[in-house]
Amino acid sequence: MTFPAHWDDGTDPSTPDHQVHWYDDRTAIIRQALHTNFEGPFLYLLLGESRALLLDTGTGHADLPALVDELVDEQELVVAHTHGHSDHVGGDGGFERVVGRSAEEVAEYFGLENWPHTTGTIDLGKRIVDIIPIPGHQGADIALYDRSTRLLFTGDSLYPGRLYVKDWPAFRASMARLGEFVAAGNPVEWVLGAHIELTDVPGKDYEMGAAKHPGEHVLQLRPAVLTELVEVVAAAGEQPVRIERDDFIVYPV
């Protein structure tokens, strides 16, 4: 179970549209190259015995379906999203089975009866993934916890970059629930978000829309960073406030 020592940010147009790194033999981390779109999102493919779960489809400026066809064996493919922003759903049109983008559609698919206060699961075949609603960034945001690897996928709600918060009360409540989920007996090995927007200088971000990312922060975050986020947004109070930390920047919008 490994991460790359260094991600190629994909600014060279001669490089592939996607990088693929196998964290283990059933978990692929896919990065869309910056030369296709400045967002450069990270996507995740989780393989079970009977189903495969693709988490996000990127911006749509690259041929993701062809790549996924190469990576998936005979499993039924389910496509879901960490949230409904365009840089995470842009490639949906290339897939047949896609979970809807609204909170209502996400709740219905995963059986979340009291959104956002209940969690759900999806069984990929001897691989259970928990679904935790965490609205605040976009509205249909979810985190996913893979029990087999103890990876926590947090989309745009926590990653090394600017955490754009649209709904401050919802975000604070969501981070508190996510912290409670972990504390309730769901230990996290690594937190994996959907972008890298920080440099390797603590707390230093790239300019918005930067087409190149020299000297990037690592993608993977220790669970202590989630604890830190939970604590700082709780301590910030009821009014939105920008918070700069080494591994993230809380950025109300």
DOKE-121136 format. One line per field, with one value per residue: residue number from 1; x, y, z of N, C-alpha, C in turn; chain; residue in three letters. Coordinates in Angstrom, 1 decimal, always signed. Each point is the difference from the previous one (the first is absolute). Example, Ala and Ser with C-alpha at 12.3 -4.5 7.8 and 13.67 -1.06 7.14 Angstrom:
BEGIN
k <- (1 2)
nX <- (+13.2 -0.4)
nY <- (-5.7 +1.1)
nZ <- (+7.8 -0.7)
caX <- (-0.9 +0.9)
caY <- (+1.2 +1.1)
caZ <- (+0.0 +0.0)
cX <- (+0.9 -0.8)
cY <- (+1.2 +1.1)
cZ <- (+0.0 +0.8)
c <- (A A)
r <- (ALA SER)
end
This chain:
BEGIN
k <- (1 2 3 4 5 6 7 8 9 10 11 12 13 14 15 16 17 18 19 20 21 22 23 24 25 26 27 28 29 30 31 32 33 34 35 36 37 38 39 40 41 42 43 44 45 46 47 48 49 50 51 52 53 54 55 56 57 58 59 60 61 62 63 64 65 66 67 68 69 70 71 72 73 74 75 76 77 78 79 80 81 82 83 84 85 86 87 88 89 90 91 92 93 94 95 96 97 98 99 100 101 102 103 104 105 106 107 108 109 110 111 112 113 114 115 116 117 118 119 120 121 122 123 124 125 126 127 128 129 130 131 132 133 134 135 136 137 138 139 140 141 142 143 144 145 146 147 148 149 150 151 152 153 154 155 156 157 158 159 160 161 162 163 164 165 166 167 168 169 170 171 172 173 174 175 176 177 178 179 180 181 182 183 184 185 186 187 188 189 190 191 192 193 194 195 196 197 198 199 200 201 202 203 204 205 206 207 208 209 210 211 212 213 214 215 216 217 218 219 220 221 222 223 224 225 226 227 228 229 230 231 232 233 234 235 236 237 238 239 240 241 242 243 244 245 246 247 248 249 250 251 252 253)
nX <- (+0.8 +0.1 +0.7 -0.2 +1.3 -0.5 -1.1 +0.0 +0.1 +0.7 +0.9 +0.8 -0.4 +1.3 -0.3 -0.3 -1.2 +0.4 +0.4 +0.6 -0.3 +0.5 -0.9 -0.9 -0.1 -0.7 +1.0 -0.6 +1.1 -0.9 +1.0 -0.9 +0.7 +0.9 +0.7 -0.8 +0.3 -0.1 -1.2 +0.5 -1.3 -0.2 +0.1 -1.0 +0.7 -1.1 +0.7 -1.2 -0.5 -1.0 +0.4 +0.1 +0.6 -0.5 +0.9 -1.0 -0.3 +0.5 +0.7 +0.3 +1.2 -0.3 +0.5 -0.8 -1.1 +0.9 +0.5 -1.2 -0.3 +1.2 -0.6 -1.3 -0.2 -0.6 +0.4 -1.2 +0.0 +0.2 -0.6 +0.8 -0.4 +1.1 -0.3 -0.9 +1.2 +0.0 +1.0 -1.1 -0.8 +1.1 +0.5 -1.1 +0.0 +1.2 -0.8 -0.4 +0.7 -0.8 +0.5 -1.2 +0.0 -1.3 -0.2 -1.2 +0.7 +1.0 -0.8 -0.7 +1.1 +0.6 -1.3 +0.3 -0.7 +0.9 +0.1 +1.2 -1.0 -0.3 +0.6 +0.6 -0.3 +1.0 -0.5 +1.3 -0.4 -0.2 -0.7 -0.1 -0.7 +0.3 -1.3 +0.7 -1.3 +0.6 -1.3 +0.2 +0.6 -0.8 -0.2 +0.6 +0.8 +0.8 +0.3 +1.0 -0.4 +1.2 -0.8 +0.2 +0.1 -1.1 -0.3 +0.1 -1.0 +0.5 +0.3 -0.9 -0.4 +1.0 +0.9 +1.2 -0.8 -0.7 -0.5 -0.6 -0.4 -1.0 -0.2 +0.3 -1.2 -0.4 +1.0 -0.3 -1.3 +0.3 +0.9 -0.9 -1.0 +0.8 +0.4 -1.4 -0.1 +1.1 -0.4 -1.1 +1.3 +0.3 +1.1 +0.7 +0.4 -0.8 +0.1 -0.9 +0.4 -0.6 +0.8 +1.0 -0.1 +0.7 +1.0 +1.3 -0.2 +0.1 -1.2 +0.9 -1.0 -0.4 +0.3 -1.1 -0.3 +0.9 +0.7 +0.9 +0.5 +1.0 +0.6 -0.8 -1.0 +0.2 -0.5 +0.6 -1.0 +0.7 -0.6 +1.1 +0.2 -0.7 +0.7 +1.1 -0.5 -0.4 +1.2 +0.7 -0.8 +0.1 +1.3 -0.2 -1.0 -1.1 +1.0 -0.2 +1.1 +0.9 +0.5 +1.2 +0.3 +0.9 -1.1 -0.6 -0.9 -0.6 -0.8 -0.7 -1.0)
nY <- (-1.2 +0.7 +1.1 +0.8 +0.0 +0.1 +0.7 -0.5 +1.3 -0.5 +0.8 -1.0 +0.6 -0.4 +0.3 -1.2 -0.1 -1.2 +0.2 -1.2 +0.0 -1.2 +0.5 -0.8 -1.3 +0.7 +0.9 +0.6 +0.8 +0.8 +0.6 +0.9 -0.1 +0.9 -0.7 -0.9 +0.3 +1.3 -0.6 -0.8 -0.4 -0.5 -1.2 -0.8 -1.1 -0.5 -1.1 -0.6 -1.1 +0.7 +1.1 +1.0 +0.8 +0.8 +0.7 +0.7 +0.9 +1.0 +0.7 -1.2 +0.5 -1.2 -1.0 +0.2 -0.1 +0.4 +0.9 +0.3 -0.1 +0.6 +0.8 +0.0 -1.1 -0.9 +0.9 +0.1 +1.0 +0.5 +1.0 +0.5 +1.0 +0.6 +0.6 +1.0 +0.5 +0.9 +0.3 -0.4 +0.6 +0.6 -1.1 +0.4 +0.8 -0.3 +0.1 -1.2 -0.5 +1.1 +0.1 +0.4 +1.3 -0.1 +0.7 +0.3 +0.1 +0.7 +0.7 +0.1 +0.2 +0.7 +0.3 +1.3 -0.6 +0.4 +0.4 +0.4 -0.4 -0.7 -1.1 -0.4 -1.1 -0.4 -1.1 +0.1 -0.9 -0.4 +1.1 +0.4 +1.0 +0.8 +0.5 +1.1 +0.5 +0.9 +0.4 +1.1 -0.8 -1.0 -1.0 -0.7 +0.6 -1.0 -0.6 -0.7 -1.0 -0.4 -0.9 -0.5 +1.2 +0.4 +0.1 +1.3 -0.1 +1.2 -0.3 +1.0 -0.8 -0.8 +0.9 -0.2 +0.9 +0.7 +0.0 +0.1 +0.9 -0.6 -1.0 +1.1 +0.2 -0.3 +0.8 +0.9 -0.1 +0.1 +1.0 +0.5 -0.3 +0.6 +1.0 +0.1 -0.1 +0.7 +0.8 -0.3 +0.0 +1.1 -0.6 +1.1 -0.6 +0.4 +1.3 -0.3 +1.2 +1.1 +0.8 +0.6 +0.9 -0.8 +0.8 -0.4 +1.3 -0.2 -0.3 -0.3 +0.7 -0.6 +0.8 +0.5 -1.1 -0.2 +0.1 +0.3 -1.1 +0.8 -1.0 -1.0 +0.3 -0.9 -0.9 -1.0 +0.0 +0.3 -0.9 +0.4 +0.1 -1.1 -0.5 +0.5 -0.5 -1.1 +0.1 +0.4 -0.8 -0.9 +0.2 +0.0 -0.8 +0.8 +0.9 -0.1 -0.7 +0.7 -1.2 +0.5 -1.2 -0.8 -0.7 +1.1 +0.6 +0.3 -0.1 +0.7 -0.4)
nZ <- (+0.0 -1.1 +0.1 -1.1 -0.1 -1.2 +0.0 -1.2 +0.0 -0.9 +0.1 -0.2 -1.1 +0.1 +1.3 +0.6 -0.4 +0.4 +1.3 +0.1 +1.3 +0.0 +0.9 -0.4 +0.0 +0.9 +0.1 -1.0 +0.0 -0.5 -0.6 -0.2 -1.1 +0.5 -0.9 +0.6 +1.3 +0.3 +0.1 -1.0 -0.1 +1.2 -0.6 +0.5 -0.2 +0.5 +0.0 -0.1 +0.6 +0.3 +0.7 -0.9 +0.9 -0.9 +0.7 -0.6 -1.0 +0.9 -0.8 -0.6 +0.3 +0.4 -0.7 +1.1 -0.7 -0.9 +0.9 +0.5 -1.3 -0.1 +1.0 -0.5 +0.7 +0.7 +1.0 +0.7 -0.9 +1.2 -0.5 +0.9 +0.8 +0.3 -1.1 -0.2 +0.4 -1.0 +0.8 +0.5 -0.8 -0.5 +0.5 +0.7 -1.1 +0.4 +1.0 +0.2 +1.1 +0.2 +1.2 +0.2 -0.3 +0.2 +1.1 -0.6 -1.2 +0.6 +0.7 -1.1 -0.8 +0.9 +0.0 -0.2 +1.0 +0.7 -1.3 +0.4 +0.8 -1.0 +0.3 -1.0 -0.8 -0.7 -0.4 -0.1 +1.0 +1.3 -0.2 +1.3 -0.5 +1.0 +0.0 +0.1 +0.2 -0.8 -0.1 -0.8 -0.8 -0.4 +0.9 -1.0 +0.8 -0.4 +1.1 -0.4 +0.8 -0.5 +0.4 -1.2 -0.5 +0.6 -1.3 +0.2 -0.9 -0.1 -1.3 -0.1 +0.9 -0.4 -0.3 -0.5 +0.5 -0.8 +1.2 -1.2 +1.0 -0.6 +0.8 +0.7 +0.4 -1.2 -0.4 +0.9 -0.3 -1.3 +0.3 +0.8 -0.9 -0.9 +0.9 +0.3 -1.3 -0.2 +0.9 -0.8 -0.4 -0.7 +0.4 -0.2 -1.1 -1.0 -0.1 -1.0 -0.4 -0.6 +0.7 -0.6 +1.0 +0.9 +0.2 -0.1 -0.2 +1.3 -0.3 -0.9 -0.6 -1.1 -0.9 +0.1 -0.5 +0.9 -1.1 +1.0 +0.5 -0.1 +0.5 -0.4 +0.7 +0.9 -0.7 +0.6 +0.9 +1.0 +0.7 +0.5 -1.3 -0.1 +1.0 -0.6 -1.1 +0.6 +0.6 -1.1 -0.8 +0.9 +0.2 -1.3 +0.4 +0.1 +0.1 -1.3 +0.0 -0.7 -0.2 +0.3 -0.5 +0.6 +0.2 +0.4 -0.8 +1.1 -1.1 +0.9 -0.7)
caX <- (-0.8 +0.9 -0.3 +1.2 +0.9 -0.3 -1.0 +0.1 -1.3 -0.6 +0.0 +0.6 -1.0 +0.3 -0.2 -1.4 -1.1 -0.2 +0.9 -0.7 +0.9 -0.7 +0.3 +0.2 -0.5 -1.4 -0.3 +0.7 -0.1 +0.1 +0.1 -0.2 +1.1 -0.3 +0.0 -1.4 -0.8 +0.8 -0.5 +0.8 -0.6 +0.3 -1.2 +0.4 -0.7 +0.1 -0.4 -0.5 -0.2 -1.2 -0.2 +1.1 -0.5 +0.8 -0.4 +0.2 +0.4 +0.8 -0.6 -0.5 +0.9 +0.9 -0.7 +0.0 -0.6 +0.9 +0.9 -0.7 -0.2 +1.2 +0.3 -1.0 +0.0 -1.4 -0.9 -0.9 +0.6 -0.9 +0.7 -0.6 +0.7 +0.2 -1.0 -0.5 +0.6 +0.3 +1.3 -0.1 -1.1 +0.0 +0.2 -1.1 -0.6 +0.7 -0.3 -1.4 -0.6 +0.6 -0.9 -0.4 +0.8 -0.7 +0.0 -1.1 +0.3 +1.0 -0.7 -0.9 +0.8 +0.7 -0.9 +0.2 -1.4 -0.1 +1.2 +1.3 +0.4 +0.2 +1.0 -0.4 +1.2 -0.1 +0.7 +0.6 +0.4 +1.1 +0.7 -1.0 +0.3 -0.9 -0.3 -0.3 -0.3 +0.8 -0.2 +0.7 +0.8 -0.9 -1.4 -0.2 +1.4 +0.2 +1.3 -0.1 +1.0 +0.2 +0.4 +1.1 +1.3 -0.1 +0.2 -1.2 +0.0 -0.7 -0.3 +0.5 -0.3 +1.3 +1.2 +1.1 -0.4 -1.0 -1.2 -1.0 -1.2 -1.2 -1.0 +0.8 -0.6 +0.0 +1.4 +0.4 -0.7 +0.5 +1.4 -0.2 -0.5 +1.0 +0.9 -0.6 +0.0 +1.3 +0.2 -0.9 +0.6 +0.3 +1.3 +0.4 +1.4 +0.3 -1.1 +0.3 -0.9 -0.1 +0.9 +1.2 +0.1 +1.0 +1.4 +0.6 +0.2 -1.2 -1.0 +0.2 -0.8 +0.2 -1.1 -1.2 +0.1 +1.4 +0.2 +1.1 +0.1 +1.3 +0.2 -1.3 -0.3 -0.4 -1.5 -0.5 +0.0 -0.2 -1.3 +0.1 -0.4 -1.4 -0.3 +0.3 -1.1 -1.2 +0.2 +0.1 -1.2 -0.9 +0.5 -0.2 -1.3 -1.1 +0.2 +1.1 +1.3 +1.1 +0.9 +1.1 +0.7 +1.0 -0.5 -1.2 -0.5 -1.5 -0.2 -1.4 -0.4)
caY <- (+1.2 +1.1 +1.2 +0.4 +0.9 +1.3 +0.0 +0.9 +0.8 -0.1 +1.3 -0.3 -0.5 -1.3 -1.0 -0.5 +0.8 -0.5 -0.9 -1.0 -0.6 -1.1 +0.0 -1.5 -0.6 +0.3 +1.4 +0.9 +1.5 +0.5 +1.5 +0.6 +0.9 +1.4 +0.6 -0.1 +1.0 +0.5 -0.6 -1.2 -0.8 -1.4 -0.9 -1.2 -1.2 -1.1 -1.3 -1.1 -1.2 +0.1 +1.3 +1.0 +1.4 +1.2 +1.1 +1.2 -0.2 +1.0 +1.2 -0.3 +0.4 -1.1 -1.2 -0.8 -1.3 -1.0 -0.3 -0.8 -1.3 -0.8 -0.3 -0.9 -1.3 -0.4 +0.5 +1.0 +1.3 +1.1 +1.3 +0.9 +1.3 +0.6 +1.2 +0.2 +1.1 -0.4 -0.7 -1.4 -0.7 +0.4 -1.2 -0.9 -0.4 -1.2 -1.2 -0.4 +0.0 +1.1 +0.5 +1.4 +1.0 +0.8 -0.6 -0.9 -1.2 -0.7 -0.6 -1.1 -1.1 -0.7 -0.3 +0.9 +0.4 +1.3 +0.8 -0.6 -0.5 -1.4 -0.5 -1.1 -0.8 -0.7 -1.3 -0.3 -1.4 -0.2 +1.3 +0.9 +1.4 +0.8 +1.2 +1.0 +1.3 +1.1 +1.2 +1.2 +0.5 +0.1 -0.3 -1.5 -0.5 -1.1 -0.6 -1.5 -0.7 -1.3 -0.7 -0.9 +0.8 +1.1 +1.3 +0.9 +0.9 +1.2 +0.9 +1.4 +0.4 +0.0 -0.4 +1.0 +1.1 +1.0 -0.7 +1.0 -0.3 +0.8 +0.0 -0.1 -0.8 -1.4 -0.5 -0.3 -1.2 -1.2 -0.4 -0.6 -1.4 -0.9 -0.3 -0.9 -1.2 -0.6 -0.3 -1.1 -1.3 -0.1 +0.6 +0.5 -0.1 +1.2 +0.8 +0.3 +1.0 +0.0 +0.9 +0.6 +1.4 +0.6 -0.3 -0.7 +1.0 -0.1 +1.0 +0.9 -0.5 +0.5 +0.9 -0.6 -0.3 -0.2 -1.0 -0.8 -0.2 -0.4 -0.2 -0.2 -0.7 -1.4 -0.2 -0.7 +0.7 -0.8 +0.2 +1.1 +1.2 +0.1 +0.5 +1.5 +0.8 -0.1 +0.8 +1.4 +0.6 +0.1 +1.1 +1.3 +0.6 -0.1 +0.9 -0.5 +0.6 -0.7 -0.7 -0.5 -1.0 -0.5 -1.0 +0.4 +1.4 +0.1 +1.2 +0.3 +0.7)
caZ <- (+0.0 -0.2 -0.8 -0.8 +0.6 -0.7 -1.1 -1.1 -0.1 -1.3 -0.7 -1.4 -0.8 -0.6 +1.0 -0.1 +0.6 +1.4 +0.7 +0.8 +1.0 +0.8 +1.4 +0.1 -1.2 -0.2 +0.2 -0.9 +0.1 -1.4 -0.1 -1.3 -0.2 +0.0 -1.4 -0.5 +0.7 +1.2 +1.2 +0.3 +1.2 +0.3 +0.0 +0.6 -0.5 +1.1 -0.6 +0.9 -0.8 -0.9 -0.5 +0.1 +0.2 -0.5 +0.8 -0.8 -1.4 -0.5 -0.7 -1.3 -1.1 -0.3 -0.3 +1.2 -0.2 -0.6 +1.0 +0.9 -0.6 +0.2 +1.4 +0.6 -0.6 -0.3 +1.0 -0.4 +0.4 +0.5 +0.0 +1.0 +0.1 +1.3 +0.0 -1.4 -0.8 -1.4 -0.2 +0.6 -0.7 -1.4 -0.9 +0.2 -1.2 -0.6 +0.8 +0.0 +1.3 +0.7 +1.1 -0.2 +0.6 +1.0 +1.3 +0.0 -0.7 +0.8 +1.2 -0.5 -0.5 +1.1 +1.1 +1.1 +0.3 +0.7 -0.4 -0.1 +1.4 +0.0 -1.0 -0.8 -0.5 -1.2 +0.1 -1.4 +0.0 +0.9 +0.2 +0.5 +0.0 +0.7 -0.6 +1.1 -0.6 +0.6 -0.8 +0.4 -1.1 -1.1 +0.4 -0.1 +0.3 +0.9 +0.2 -0.1 +0.8 -0.4 +1.2 -0.2 +0.0 +0.9 -0.7 +0.1 -1.2 +0.5 -1.1 +0.2 +1.4 +0.7 -0.9 +0.2 -0.9 +0.5 +0.2 -0.2 +0.8 -0.4 +1.1 +1.2 +1.0 -0.5 +0.0 +1.4 +0.5 -0.8 +0.5 +1.3 -0.2 -0.6 +1.1 +0.8 -0.7 +0.2 +1.4 +0.4 -0.3 -1.4 -0.1 -1.3 -0.4 -0.7 -0.5 -1.4 -0.6 -1.5 -0.7 +0.7 -0.3 +0.8 -0.3 +1.1 +1.1 +0.8 -0.1 -1.2 -1.1 -1.4 -0.5 -0.5 -1.4 -0.4 -1.0 +0.3 +1.4 +0.4 +1.4 +0.7 +1.3 -0.3 +0.0 +1.1 +1.2 +1.2 +0.7 +0.9 -0.7 +0.1 +1.4 +0.1 -0.7 +0.9 +1.2 -0.3 -0.4 +1.2 +0.8 -0.7 +0.3 -0.9 -1.2 -0.9 +0.1 -0.7 +0.9 -0.7 +0.7 -0.9 -0.9 -0.7 +0.3 +0.0 -0.9 -0.2 -1.2)
cX <- (+0.9 -0.6 +1.2 +0.8 -0.2 -0.9 +0.5 -1.2 -0.6 -0.1 +0.6 -1.1 +0.3 -0.2 -1.5 -1.0 -0.3 +1.2 -0.8 +1.0 -0.9 +0.5 +0.2 -0.7 -1.5 -0.4 +0.9 -0.3 +0.3 +0.1 -0.2 +1.1 -0.4 -0.1 -1.4 -1.0 +0.8 -0.4 +0.8 -0.6 +0.6 -1.3 +0.5 -0.9 +0.2 -0.6 -0.4 -0.1 -1.1 -0.2 +1.2 -0.6 +1.0 -0.5 +0.5 +0.4 +0.8 -0.7 -0.6 +0.9 +1.0 -0.9 +0.1 -0.6 +0.9 +1.0 -0.7 -0.2 +1.2 +0.3 -0.9 -0.1 -1.5 -1.0 -1.0 +0.5 -1.1 +0.9 -0.8 +0.9 +0.2 -0.9 -0.3 +0.6 +0.6 +1.4 +0.0 -1.1 +0.1 +0.1 -1.2 -0.6 +0.5 -0.4 -1.5 -0.7 +0.7 -1.0 -0.3 +0.8 -0.6 +0.1 -1.1 +0.3 +1.1 -0.6 -0.8 +0.9 +0.6 -0.9 +0.2 -1.3 -0.1 +1.2 +0.0 +0.4 +0.2 +1.1 -0.5 +1.3 -0.3 +1.0 +0.5 +0.4 +1.2 +0.8 -1.2 +0.5 -1.1 -0.2 -0.4 -0.3 +0.7 -0.3 +0.6 +0.8 -0.9 -1.5 -0.3 +1.3 -0.1 +1.4 -0.2 +1.2 +0.1 +0.5 +1.2 +1.4 +0.0 +0.3 -1.3 +0.1 -0.9 -0.3 +0.6 -0.2 +1.3 +1.0 +1.0 -0.3 -1.0 -1.4 -1.2 -1.3 -1.1 -1.0 +0.8 -0.6 +0.0 +1.4 +0.5 -0.6 +0.5 +1.3 -0.1 -0.5 +1.1 +1.0 -0.6 -0.1 +1.3 +0.2 -0.8 +0.5 +0.2 +1.4 +0.4 +1.5 +0.5 -1.3 +0.4 -1.1 +0.1 +0.9 +1.3 +0.0 +1.1 +1.4 +0.5 +0.5 -1.3 -1.0 +0.0 -0.7 +0.5 -1.0 -1.2 +0.1 +1.4 +0.1 +1.1 +0.1 +1.4 +0.1 -1.3 +0.1 -0.4 -1.6 -0.5 +0.2 -0.1 -1.3 +0.1 -0.4 -1.6 -0.4 +0.2 -1.1 -1.2 +0.1 +0.0 -1.4 -1.0 +0.4 -0.3 -1.3 -0.9 +0.2 +1.1 +1.3 +1.0 +1.0 +1.2 +0.8 +1.1 -0.5 -1.3 -0.3 -1.5 -0.4 -1.5 -0.3 -1.5)
cY <- (+1.2 +1.2 +0.3 +0.9 +1.4 -0.2 +0.9 +0.8 +0.0 +1.3 -0.2 -0.6 -1.3 -1.2 -0.5 +0.9 -0.4 -0.7 -1.0 -0.6 -1.0 +0.1 -1.5 -0.6 +0.1 +1.4 +0.9 +1.4 +0.5 +1.5 +0.5 +1.1 +1.5 +0.5 -0.2 +1.0 +0.4 -0.6 -1.2 -0.8 -1.4 -0.8 -1.3 -1.2 -1.1 -1.2 -0.9 -1.2 +0.1 +1.3 +0.9 +1.3 +1.0 +1.2 +1.3 -0.4 +1.1 +1.1 -0.3 +0.3 -1.2 -1.3 -0.9 -1.4 -1.0 -0.5 -1.0 -1.4 -0.8 -0.5 -0.9 -1.3 -0.3 +0.6 +1.0 +1.3 +1.0 +1.3 +1.0 +1.2 +0.4 +1.2 +0.3 +1.1 -0.5 -0.7 -1.4 -0.8 +0.2 -1.2 -1.0 -0.6 -1.3 -1.3 -0.3 +0.1 +1.1 +0.4 +1.5 +1.0 +0.8 -0.8 -1.1 -1.3 -0.8 -0.8 -1.2 -1.2 -0.7 -0.3 +0.8 +0.7 +1.4 +0.9 +1.3 -0.7 -1.6 -0.4 -1.3 -0.8 -0.4 -1.2 -0.3 -1.4 -0.2 +1.3 +1.0 +1.4 +0.7 +1.4 +1.0 +1.3 +1.2 +1.3 +1.2 +0.6 +0.3 -0.3 -1.5 -0.7 -1.3 -0.4 -1.5 -0.6 -1.5 -0.9 -0.9 +0.7 +1.0 +1.3 +0.8 +1.0 +1.2 +1.0 +1.4 +0.5 +0.0 -0.6 +1.1 +1.2 +0.9 -0.8 +1.0 -0.4 +0.9 +0.1 -0.3 -0.9 -1.5 -0.6 -0.3 -1.3 -1.2 -0.5 -0.6 -1.4 -0.9 -0.4 -1.1 -1.4 -0.7 -0.4 -1.2 -1.4 -0.3 +0.6 +0.3 -0.1 +1.3 +0.7 +0.4 +0.9 -0.1 +0.9 +0.1 +1.5 +0.7 -0.4 -0.8 +0.9 +0.0 +1.2 +0.9 -0.6 +0.5 +1.1 -0.7 -0.2 -0.3 -1.2 -0.9 -0.1 -0.4 -0.2 -0.2 -0.6 -1.5 -0.1 -0.5 +0.8 -1.0 +0.2 +1.1 +1.3 +0.1 +0.4 +1.4 +0.8 +0.0 +1.0 +1.5 +0.6 +0.0 +1.2 +1.4 +0.6 +0.0 +0.9 -0.5 +0.8 -0.8 -0.5 -0.6 -1.0 -0.6 -0.9 +0.3 +1.5 -0.1 +1.4 +0.2 +0.8 +0.5)
cZ <- (+0.0 -0.7 -0.8 +0.8 -0.5 -1.1 -1.2 -0.1 -1.4 -0.8 -1.4 -0.9 -0.7 +0.9 -0.1 +0.7 +1.4 +0.4 +0.8 +1.0 +0.8 +1.5 +0.5 -1.2 -0.3 +0.1 -0.9 +0.3 -1.4 +0.1 -1.4 -0.2 -0.1 -1.5 -0.6 +0.6 +1.3 +1.3 +0.4 +1.1 +0.1 +0.0 +0.6 -0.5 +1.1 -0.6 +1.0 -0.9 -1.0 -0.6 +0.1 +0.2 -0.5 +0.7 -0.8 -1.4 -0.6 -0.8 -1.3 -1.1 -0.3 -0.1 +1.2 -0.3 -0.6 +1.0 +1.0 -0.5 +0.1 +1.4 +0.6 -0.7 -0.4 +0.9 -0.7 +0.5 +0.5 +0.1 +1.0 +0.1 +1.4 +0.2 -1.5 -0.8 -1.3 -0.1 +0.6 -0.8 -1.5 -0.9 +0.1 -1.2 -0.7 +0.8 +0.0 +1.3 +0.9 +1.1 -0.2 +0.8 +1.1 +1.4 +0.0 -0.7 +0.6 +1.2 -0.4 -0.4 +1.2 +1.2 +1.2 +0.3 +0.6 -0.3 +0.8 +1.3 +0.0 -1.0 -0.7 -0.4 -1.4 +0.0 -1.5 -0.2 +0.8 +0.2 +0.3 +0.0 +0.7 -0.7 +1.1 -0.7 +0.7 -0.8 +0.7 -1.1 -1.2 +0.3 -0.1 +0.4 +0.9 +0.2 -0.1 +0.8 -0.4 +1.2 -0.2 +0.0 +1.1 -0.6 +0.1 -1.1 +0.3 -1.1 +0.2 +1.4 +0.8 -1.0 +0.2 -1.0 +0.7 +0.1 -0.1 +0.7 -0.4 +1.1 +1.3 +1.1 -0.4 +0.0 +1.4 +0.6 -0.7 +0.5 +1.4 -0.1 -0.6 +1.1 +0.9 -0.6 +0.2 +1.5 +0.5 -0.3 -1.5 -0.3 -1.4 -0.1 -0.7 -0.5 -1.4 -0.6 -1.5 -0.7 +0.8 -0.4 +0.8 -0.5 +1.2 +1.1 +0.9 -0.2 -1.3 -1.1 -1.3 -0.3 -0.5 -1.5 -0.5 -1.0 +0.3 +1.6 +0.4 +1.5 +0.8 +1.4 -0.4 +0.0 +1.3 +1.3 +1.2 +0.7 +1.0 -0.7 +0.0 +1.4 +0.1 -0.7 +0.8 +1.1 -0.4 -0.5 +1.2 +0.8 -0.7 +0.3 -1.1 -1.3 -0.9 +0.2 -0.7 +1.1 -0.8 +0.9 -1.0 -1.1 -0.7 +0.3 -0.1 -0.6 -0.2 -1.3 +0.1)
c <- (A A A A A A A A A A A A A A A A A A A A A A A A A A A A A A A A A A A A A A A A A A A A A A A A A A A A A A A A A A A A A A A A A A A A A A A A A A A A A A A A A A A A A A A A A A A A A A A A A A A A A A A A A A A A A A A A A A A A A A A A A A A A A A A A A A A A A A A A A A A A A A A A A A A A A A A A A A A A A A A A A A A A A A A A A A A A A A A A A A A A A A A A A A A A A A A A A A A A A A A A A A A A A A A A A A A A A A A A A A A A A A A A A A A A A A A A A A A A A A A A A A A A A A A A A A A A A)
r <- (MET THR PHE PRO ALA HIS TRP ASP ASP GLY THR ASP PRO SER THR PRO ASP HIS GLN VAL HIS TRP TYR ASP ASP ARG THR ALA ILE ILE ARG GLN ALA LEU HIS THR ASN PHE GLU GLY PRO PHE LEU TYR LEU LEU LEU GLY GLU SER ARG ALA LEU LEU LEU ASP THR GLY THR GLY HIS ALA ASP LEU PRO ALA LEU VAL ASP GLU LEU VAL ASP GLU GLN GLU LEU VAL VAL ALA HIS THR HIS GLY HIS SER ASP HIS VAL GLY GLY ASP GLY GLY PHE GLU ARG VAL VAL GLY ARG SER ALA GLU GLU VAL ALA GLU TYR PHE GLY LEU GLU ASN TRP PRO HIS THR THR GLY THR ILE ASP LEU GLY LYS ARG ILE VAL ASP ILE ILE PRO ILE PRO GLY HIS GLN GLY ALA ASP ILE ALA LEU TYR ASP ARG SER THR ARG LEU LEU PHE THR GLY ASP SER LEU TYR PRO GLY ARG LEU TYR VAL LYS ASP TRP PRO ALA PHE ARG ALA SER MET ALA ARG LEU GLY GLU PHE VAL ALA ALA GLY ASN PRO VAL GLU TRP VAL LEU GLY ALA HIS ILE GLU LEU THR ASP VAL PRO GLY LYS ASP TYR GLU MET GLY ALA ALA LYS HIS PRO GLY GLU HIS VAL LEU GLN LEU ARG PRO ALA VAL LEU THR GLU LEU VAL GLU VAL VAL ALA ALA ALA GLY GLU GLN PRO VAL ARG ILE GLU ARG ASP ASP PHE ILE VAL TYR PRO VAL)
end
